[in-house]
Amino acid sequence: MAVNVETLDKLERRITLSVPSQQISSEVETRLKKLSRTVKAAGFRPGKVPMSVVAQRYGYSVHYEVMNDHVGRAFNDAASEAQLRVAGAPRITQKDDAPEGQMVFDATFEVYPEVQIGDLSAAEIESTSAEVTDEAIDRTIEILRKQRRSFAQRPASEGAAEGDRVTIDFEGKIDGEPFAGGKAEAFQFIIGEGQMLEQFDKAVRGMTVGQSKTFPLQFPADYHGQDVAGKEADFRVSVTKIEAQKLPEVDEAFAKSLGIAGATVDGLRDSVKKNLEREMRMRVLARNKGAVMDALIKSSTLDLPNALVSSELERLMASAREDLKKRGIKDADSAPLPQELFQAQAERRVRLGLVVAELVRANNLQAKPEQLQAHIEEMSQSYEKPAEVMRWYLSDRSRMAEVEALVIEKNVTDFVLSKAKVTSKQLAFDELMSTN
């Protein structure tokens, strides 16, 4: 018998489902009998509880489960027969005017939309590229040196200078009153590395061990501590220790300490370059992918299923609450999070997901095994033991699913760039790395 599908809106449909009452009653009775073998009740031995007691205690929940199972199967069979791609869960309501011996339900649901992707050859996309420079390699090596630096105490007569690690006691007051977080003892920071506000950093420069001074400090208006943001404080600082940093020389011993094969300076520079190029490729891909996705949204036409948008909204809000918890926000589970804050993002994600899925299907852009292998190999090279990292990915389906998604995104990006009107933009390495 053909399934009658009513069209209620662009994507909304309704199917009427009919389930024989006898099937429901028979299944409920079977499950209750099975349950009676193990159920426990005061005054009865296990397996000897009367059916009337079992039915009174569990009849409603068992009936509800059986109804869900039968109606769910009936809906899936009907949707399959009608060749419908259902988006989200159906909304089931029971009808009162059912024929004798039947239970009748209306299933209201949405279907996936028809996705129309426009002429990609008309899309205009800016493609980014960059190169790893010698200056970038030098800066990275300098960072590696700082990570392995040591400190030695300066003579008491020498003042604190750039790169020195100072140990201080300090107390700040606003209008003569102490404030939260404004006092510390034996506090350490390195001058010139941005660990403290610039005014604080400058005030400590040149001070010697045992010296104290008071100076004014203006907190920025956007300072993370809202209680003091935009206010001026007076700080009293005393220096108790000054240590000069000593950086390791860039030589074979330094290269060896980093595990460089051959332990040569040239090998160190080559290793740093390869790592920077790997990171650069990821940044370039991310920028180009973003440009491609923007172009796909502009060139595509489709209706959004409300069910999918609602599900995405729930995921985004749940993620936001988890982020609040990690930040130590109290009552993160009950904090007000207006849906409108996430509405546009949810709609964009659903739209992109549907468009990308259609593009992948229509152009066979699925991830190939050799692509997955190559991607994992490249990622693993940035770790100390690449073989172990590869095994870690290959042994877990969820991790492989993440890799597959990344490969598909790259396939889509490359495909669209091959069709569109592309203008190339060469970015300086520093500019590329400083952007999110």
C-alpha positions in Angstrom: 0.0 0.0 0.0 1.4 3.4 -1.1 2.3 5.8 1.7 0.3 9.1 1.6 2.7 12.0 2.3 1.1 15.4 3.0 3.1 18.5 2.3 2.5 21.1 5.0 5.3 23.6 4.2 8.5 23.8 2.1 10.2 21.0 4.0 7.5 19.9 6.5 5.6 16.7 5.8 3.0 14.5 7.5 2.4 10.8 7.4 -0.5 9.0 9.1 0.6 5.7 10.8 -1.7 2.9 11.8 -0.7 0.2 14.3 -3.0 -2.8 15.2 -4.0 -2.5 18.9 -3.7 -6.3 19.3 0.0 -6.0 18.4 0.6 -3.5 21.1 -1.4 -5.5 23.7 0.4 -8.7 22.8 3.8 -7.2 23.0 3.1 -5.5 26.3 1.9 -8.8 27.8 5.0 -10.7 26.5 7.4 -8.1 28.0 5.6 -8.0 31.3 5.8 -11.9 31.5 9.5 -11.7 30.8 9.9 -8.9 33.4 8.1 -11.0 36.1 10.8 -13.6 36.1 13.4 -11.2 37.6 11.3 -8.4 39.2 11.5 -8.1 43.0 8.6 -7.1 45.3 8.3 -7.2 49.1 6.6 -10.3 50.4 7.2 -12.4 47.2 10.1 -14.6 46.2 11.9 -13.7 42.9 10.0 -15.0 39.9 6.8 -15.5 42.0 5.5 -11.9 41.9 1.8 -12.0 40.6 1.3 -10.6 37.1 -1.3 -8.1 38.5 1.4 -6.6 40.7 3.9 -6.5 37.9 1.3 -4.9 35.6 0.3 -2.3 38.2 4.0 -1.3 38.8 5.5 -1.5 35.3 2.5 -1.6 33.0 2.6 2.1 32.0 6.3 2.3 31.3 6.3 -1.0 29.3 3.3 0.2 27.3 5.1 3.4 26.5 8.2 1.6 25.4 6.2 -0.8 23.2 4.2 2.1 21.6 7.5 3.9 20.8 9.0 0.8 19.3 6.0 0.0 17.1 5.3 3.6 16.0 9.1 4.1 15.4 9.2 1.0 13.1 6.0 2.0 11.3 7.5 5.5 10.7 10.8 4.2 9.4 9.1 1.7 7.1 6.8 4.4 5.7 9.6 6.9 5.2 11.7 4.3 3.5 8.8 3.2 1.2 8.2 6.9 0.3 11.9 7.4 -0.3 12.1 10.3 2.1 15.3 11.7 3.6 14.1 12.7 7.1 15.8 15.6 8.8 15.6 15.2 12.6 13.2 13.3 14.7 9.4 13.2 13.8 6.8 14.7 16.1 4.2 12.0 16.9 0.7 12.7 18.0 -2.1 10.1 18.5 -5.4 10.6 16.8 -8.7 10.0 18.6 -10.9 9.0 15.7 -9.2 5.7 15.0 -11.0 2.7 13.5 -11.8 -0.1 15.8 -8.8 -2.4 16.5 -6.3 0.3 15.3 -4.2 3.0 16.9 -3.6 5.9 14.5 -0.8 8.5 14.8 0.2 11.5 12.8 4.0 11.9 12.2 5.0 15.4 11.4 8.6 15.9 10.3 11.0 17.7 8.0 12.9 16.4 5.0 16.3 17.4 3.7 16.1 20.2 1.2 17.2 20.2 -2.4 20.5 21.9 -2.6 21.2 24.0 -5.6 24.9 25.0 -6.1 25.4 27.8 -8.6 28.1 28.2 -11.2 31.3 27.9 -9.3 33.2 29.3 -12.3 31.6 32.7 -11.5 32.7 32.7 -7.9 35.6 35.1 -7.0 37.9 33.8 -4.3 41.1 35.2 -2.9 43.7 32.5 -2.4 46.5 33.0 0.2 50.1 31.8 0.1 53.2 32.5 2.1 56.8 31.5 2.5 59.0 30.6 5.5 61.8 33.2 5.7 65.2 33.0 7.3 64.0 35.6 9.8 61.2 33.4 10.9 63.6 30.5 11.4 65.9 32.7 13.4 63.1 33.9 15.7 62.0 30.3 16.2 65.5 29.2 17.2 65.6 32.2 19.6 62.4 30.9 21.2 63.9 27.5 21.6 67.0 29.1 23.2 64.8 30.9 25.7 63.0 27.7 26.6 66.3 26.2 27.6 67.9 29.3 29.2 69.3 29.4 32.7 69.5 32.3 35.2 72.4 33.4 37.5 72.1 36.0 40.3 73.4 39.5 39.4 75.7 41.4 41.7 73.7 43.5 44.2 75.0 46.8 42.7 73.6 46.0 39.2 70.2 47.3 38.2 67.5 45.1 36.5 67.7 45.1 32.7 65.9 43.6 29.7 65.6 39.9 29.9 66.4 39.7 33.7 64.2 37.6 36.0 63.3 39.7 39.0 61.8 38.7 42.3 59.7 41.4 43.9 57.2 42.1 46.7 54.5 44.6 45.7 51.2 46.1 46.9 48.8 48.3 44.9 46.2 50.7 46.2 43.4 52.6 44.6 42.4 55.8 46.4 44.5 54.5 49.3 42.6 51.2 49.6 44.0 47.7 48.7 42.2 45.7 46.0 41.9 42.1 45.2 44.9 40.7 43.4 47.0 43.8 44.0 49.4 42.3 46.5 52.1 39.6 46.2 55.3 38.5 47.8 58.3 36.7 46.1 56.6 37.3 42.7 58.8 36.6 39.7 58.6 37.9 36.1 61.0 38.5 33.2 61.5 42.1 32.2 60.6 42.9 28.6 58.5 39.8 27.8 55.1 41.3 28.3 54.3 39.4 31.5 53.4 42.6 33.3 51.7 45.8 32.1 54.2 48.1 30.3 54.1 50.8 33.1 54.9 48.2 35.7 57.6 46.7 33.6 59.3 50.1 33.0 59.1 51.0 36.7 61.1 48.0 37.8 63.9 48.4 35.1 67.0 49.8 36.7 66.0 49.0 40.3 68.6 47.2 42.4 68.3 44.5 45.0 66.9 46.0 48.3 65.5 49.0 46.5 61.9 50.1 46.9 59.8 52.6 45.0 56.2 53.8 44.6 54.8 54.7 41.2 51.4 55.3 39.6 49.9 52.8 37.2 46.9 53.3 34.9 44.9 50.1 34.2 43.6 49.9 30.6 39.9 50.3 30.2 39.7 46.8 28.7 41.8 45.2 31.5 40.6 41.7 32.3 40.0 42.5 35.9 36.8 44.5 35.7 37.1 45.9 39.3 40.2 47.9 38.4 39.8 48.4 34.6 40.2 52.0 33.7 41.4 53.1 37.2 44.7 54.4 38.5 46.6 52.6 41.3 49.7 53.4 43.3 52.1 50.5 43.6 54.8 50.0 46.1 57.5 47.6 44.8 60.6 46.2 46.6 63.2 44.1 44.7 64.5 41.1 46.5 66.4 39.3 43.7 67.7 39.9 40.2 68.9 37.1 37.9 70.5 37.5 34.5 69.5 35.1 31.8 72.1 32.9 30.0 71.0 31.6 26.6 72.6 28.4 25.2 74.8 28.9 22.1 73.4 27.7 18.8 75.9 24.9 18.3 76.0 21.2 17.9 75.4 20.6 21.6 72.2 22.7 21.4 71.1 20.8 18.3 71.8 17.5 20.1 69.7 18.6 23.1 66.8 19.1 20.7 67.1 15.6 19.3 68.2 16.8 15.9 69.5 13.9 13.7 73.2 14.4 13.1 73.3 17.2 15.8 74.3 19.9 13.4 73.3 23.6 13.2 72.2 23.1 9.5 70.1 20.1 10.6 68.5 22.3 13.3 67.6 25.0 10.8 66.2 22.5 8.4 64.1 20.9 11.1 62.7 24.2 12.2 62.0 25.2 8.6 60.0 21.9 8.0 58.0 22.5 11.2 57.2 26.1 10.2 56.2 25.0 6.7 53.9 22.4 8.2 52.2 25.0 10.4 52.2 27.5 7.5 50.4 25.0 5.2 47.7 24.5 7.9 47.2 28.2 8.3 47.0 28.7 4.5 44.6 25.9 4.2 42.4 27.3 7.0 42.3 30.8 5.3 41.6 29.4 1.9 39.0 27.0 3.3 37.2 29.9 4.9 37.2 31.8 1.6 35.8 28.8 -0.2 33.1 28.2 2.3 32.0 31.8 2.1 31.8 31.5 -1.7 29.8 28.3 -1.5 27.3 29.9 0.8 26.9 32.9 -1.6 26.4 30.6 -4.6 24.0 28.1 -3.1 20.3 28.1 -2.6 18.4 25.9 -0.1 15.8 25.9 2.6 17.1 25.1 6.1 15.3 22.4 8.1 14.4 23.9 11.5 15.1 20.5 13.2 18.7 20.6 12.2 19.1 24.2 13.1 17.6 23.5 16.6 20.0 20.6 17.1 23.0 22.7 16.1 21.8 25.5 18.5 21.7 23.0 21.4 25.2 21.8 20.6 26.6 25.3 20.4 24.9 26.3 23.7 26.2 23.2 25.4 29.7 23.9 24.2 29.4 27.5 25.4 28.4 26.3 28.9 31.3 23.8 29.0 33.6 26.7 28.1 32.1 28.8 30.9 32.8 25.9 33.3 36.4 25.7 32.2 36.8 29.4 32.9 35.5 28.9 36.4 32.2 30.7 35.9 29.8 29.9 38.7 26.4 28.5 37.8 27.5 27.9 34.2 24.7 25.4 33.8 22.0 27.9 34.6 23.6 31.1 33.2 21.3 32.8 30.8 22.4 32.2 27.2 20.0 33.8 24.7 19.5 31.6 21.6 19.8 34.6 19.3 23.5 34.8 20.2 24.1 31.5 18.4 21.3 31.6 15.8 23.4 32.9 12.9 26.3 30.5 13.6 23.9 27.6 13.8 22.3 28.4 10.5 25.6 28.9 8.8 26.9 25.5 10.1 23.8 23.7 8.9 23.8 25.5 5.6 27.5 24.7 5.0 27.1 21.1 6.1 24.3 20.5 3.6 26.1 22.3 0.7 29.4 20.5 1.3 27.7 17.1 1.6 26.0 17.8 -1.8 29.2 18.9 -3.4 31.0 15.9 -2.1 28.3 13.5 -3.3 27.9 15.1 -6.7 31.7 15.2 -7.4 33.0 12.2 -5.6 35.2 14.2 -3.2 35.1 11.6 -0.5 38.4 10.9 1.4 40.5 8.2 -0.2 42.5 5.8 1.9 45.8 7.1 0.6 44.8 10.6 1.5 44.0 9.6 5.1 47.3 7.9 5.3 49.2 10.9 4.0 47.4 13.3 6.3 48.2 11.2 9.4 51.8 10.8 8.3 52.2 14.6 7.9 50.6 15.3 11.3 52.7 12.7 13.0 56.0 14.3 11.8 55.7 17.2 14.3 55.9 14.7 17.2 58.9 13.0 18.8 57.7 9.5 17.9 55.7 9.7 14.6 55.0 5.9 14.5 53.3 5.9 17.8 51.1 8.9 16.8 50.1 7.1 13.6 49.1 4.0 15.5 47.1 6.2 17.9 45.0 7.6 15.1 44.6 4.4 13.2 43.4 2.5 16.2 40.4 4.7 17.0 37.4 5.2 14.7 36.4 8.6 16.2 39.9 10.0 15.6 39.9 8.6 12.1 36.5 10.3 11.5 38.1 13.6 12.5 40.9 13.0 10.0 38.4 12.1 7.3 36.5 15.3 7.8 39.7 17.3 7.5 40.6 15.5 4.3 37.2 16.0 2.8 37.3 19.8 3.6 40.7 20.0 1.8 39.2 18.1 -1.2 36.3 20.5 -1.3 38.6 23.5 -1.0 40.9 22.3 -3.8 37.9 21.4 -6.0 36.2 24.9 -5.7 39.5 26.7 -6.2 40.0 24.7 -9.4 36.7 26.0 -10.7 36.5 29.6 -9.4 38.0 32.9 -10.4 41.0 32.9 -8.1 43.2 35.9 -7.3 46.4 35.1 -5.4 47.6 37.0 -2.4 51.1 36.6 -1.0 51.1 37.2 2.8 54.2 37.9 4.9 54.9 34.9 7.1 54.4 37.0 10.3 51.1 38.3 9.1 49.8 34.8 8.3 50.9 33.4 11.7 49.5 36.3 13.6 45.9 35.8 12.3 43.5 33.2 13.6 
